[in-house]
Amino acid sequence: MARMQKITQYQVNHWKTALEQLLEEGDFRQDGRPLSPAGIAQRKREIAMLRGLNTLRVGQIVDLDTVQPIYEDTNTGGS
């Protein structure tokens, strides 16, 4: 059984703020020093994840393990 949660406005706001901060920092640390190539790759993964989270909407139910929406009408069998 999937662990499910309904998305809250707080979560949406938090994800948006975190994404904006990562985009503003670019390829630099908070102290202004450049990131290593591994740090840049990690930053790109975090940005991609946050962009995916930003497609979720308040009130949507998601699977907490995959962070994918769970749609109410998933019955594909029968007529």
C-alpha positions as CSV (number, residue, x, y, z in Angstrom):
1,M,0.0,0.0,0.0
2,A,1.3,3.4,-1.0
3,R,1.9,6.0,1.6
4,M,-0.3,8.9,0.6
5,Q,-0.6,12.6,1.6
6,K,-2.7,15.5,0.4
7,I,-0.5,18.4,-0.7
8,T,-0.8,21.5,1.5
9,Q,-0.3,25.2,0.5
10,Y,2.6,25.3,2.9
11,Q,4.4,22.6,1.0
12,V,3.8,24.3,-2.4
13,N,5.1,27.6,-1.0
14,H,8.2,25.8,0.5
15,W,9.0,24.1,-2.8
16,K,8.7,27.3,-4.8
17,T,10.9,29.2,-2.4
18,A,13.6,26.5,-2.4
19,L,13.6,26.4,-6.2
20,E,13.9,30.1,-6.5
21,Q,16.8,30.1,-4.1
22,L,18.6,27.3,-6.0
23,L,18.1,29.1,-9.3
24,E,19.4,32.4,-7.9
25,E,22.5,30.8,-6.4
26,G,23.4,29.2,-9.8
27,D,26.6,27.2,-9.7
28,F,27.9,28.9,-6.5
29,R,27.8,28.1,-2.8
30,Q,26.1,30.5,-0.4
31,D,29.5,32.0,0.4
32,G,30.1,32.8,-3.3
33,R,32.7,30.1,-4.0
34,P,32.1,28.0,-7.1
35,L,30.7,24.5,-6.8
36,S,32.7,21.5,-7.8
37,P,31.5,19.5,-10.8
38,A,29.9,17.0,-8.4
39,G,28.2,19.9,-6.6
40,I,26.9,21.3,-9.9
41,A,25.4,17.9,-10.8
42,Q,23.7,17.6,-7.4
43,R,22.3,21.1,-7.8
44,K,20.9,20.2,-11.2
45,R,19.2,17.1,-9.7
46,E,17.7,19.2,-6.9
47,I,16.4,21.7,-9.4
48,A,14.8,19.0,-11.5
49,M,13.2,17.4,-8.4
50,L,11.8,20.8,-7.3
51,R,10.5,21.6,-10.7
52,G,8.6,18.3,-10.6
53,L,7.2,19.1,-7.2
54,N,6.1,22.5,-8.4
55,T,3.8,20.7,-10.9
56,L,1.8,19.3,-8.0
57,R,-1.2,21.3,-6.8
58,V,-2.7,22.0,-3.4
59,G,-5.2,19.3,-2.5
60,Q,-3.7,16.7,-4.8
61,I,-3.0,13.3,-3.3
62,V,0.5,12.0,-3.9
63,D,2.4,8.8,-3.2
64,L,5.1,9.9,-0.7
65,D,7.6,7.2,-1.9
66,T,7.6,8.3,-5.6
67,V,6.1,11.8,-5.1
68,Q,3.8,11.1,-8.0
69,P,0.1,12.1,-8.1
70,I,-2.4,9.4,-7.2
71,Y,-5.5,9.8,-9.3
72,E,-8.9,8.8,-7.8
73,D,-10.1,7.1,-10.9
74,T,-7.6,4.4,-11.4
75,N,-10.0,1.6,-12.1
76,T,-9.1,0.3,-15.6
77,G,-11.0,-3.0,-15.5
78,G,-14.5,-3.9,-16.5
79,S,-17.0,-1.8,-18.4
